[in-house]
Amino acid sequence: MSHPAASFIPVYRPSLGDSELKNVQEAVQSGWISSKGHFIPDFESGFARFIGTREGVATSSGTTALHLALAALGVGPGDEVIVPDLTFVAPINAVLYVGATPVLVDVEREGWGLDITGIEAAITPRTKGIVLVHLYGNPARVGPIREMCERRGFFLVEDGAEAHGATYGDRKVGSFGRVSCFSFYGNKILTTGEGGMCLTDDQQLADRMRMLRDHAMRPERRYWHAEVGFNYRMTNLQAAVGVAQLERLEASVRRKVEVARRYSELMSDKITVQRSPSWGQSVFWLFSVLAADGASRDRLARFLAERNVDSRPFFHPAHVMPPYTRFAGHQTFPVSDYLGPRGLNLPSYPDLTEEEILRVSNAVLDFLKG
Ligand SMILES: *Cc1c(COP(=O)(O)O)cnc(C)c1O
């Protein structure tokens, strides 16, 4: 049975409405379209409150948020930073931007976050800290990793770009690190088109990130630059969208968890599906299934495409890609090597209808029947 007339179901689609339009219109009419205007502090404080930190520093993207955080923490040449092998590449690149050395470590089977035994094995006298990624909406095992960082004097940066609203215990991820970084790209759970944010409880560090974000201009002395900074500012137009997105964030997260629950009910006895780890609640950024092997994953993706259902393969393990192989050291990556070729992300946006969920699940089930 094919569905030639069935409409295209994308992997992600932002939820945008009148509230976003009204705020953007207000920003345009006010003339404050660049990086001054009230939507920026409103968005910073609103998102910080949502995650549970004191300070928010909005940036031009999630990648620049990561770069800004590492720069503000003083990470530089000679320093080693532990990063996951299975991730979107931005956090690995950010370590390279500051001239430090990323050290790739495998992820674990439960939750898909950094493996703590792997971290221990990768520590050297040069290790300065960890960038912990919460992958595909799953909370990583941030409690013990934070404890280890405190014990050893490492910094912890959380990358929550895929996990707005996910929890570890009773706290949201992004509230555990010295700094946590979020992305608001168009396919993220909260979007401003392009955009990002650094969150922290440390006011001095927040002030330092604000200064570095604006070419390191001294707040008390205009055009005086005591060091080299960046232009990583967010615009009032982006923040106007962000403030409206905040109003729907709780509902979006709830709906995404519900979509995942439906997918699981429909498919979990036939294929391995993404689950919340025992220590928290996933927000299923991109609800994922694991095929039997890489070839069958690719066939499944093509089968879905023929039915006008979009999907995405998992990220490639970083250690197999040319710029990153040299950062593998003596580590092995059995879990990342297992998940990378088998994982497939299914359509996961909050406005997905029950009918669309059925179309996607039935397509997967039909494929498995052969
Ligand atoms: C999307 C993403 C980023 C980067 O965000 P941009 O806003 O696209 O720069 C960083 N880390 C992870 C894990 C991501 O998924």
The ligand as an ORCA input file, in Angstrom:
! r2SCAN-3c Opt
* xyz 0 1
  C      21.869     22.256     17.581
  C      22.972     21.928     18.483
  C      23.991     22.852     18.785
  C      24.270     24.088     17.996
  O      23.298     24.964     17.865
  P      23.254     26.054     16.695
  O      22.248     27.009     17.280
  O      22.781     25.377     15.465
  O      24.593     26.674     16.570
  C      24.920     22.530     19.759
  N      24.878     21.339     20.379
  C      23.962     20.412     20.093
  C      23.999     19.110     20.829
  C      22.977     20.663     19.123
  O      22.079     19.721     18.822
*
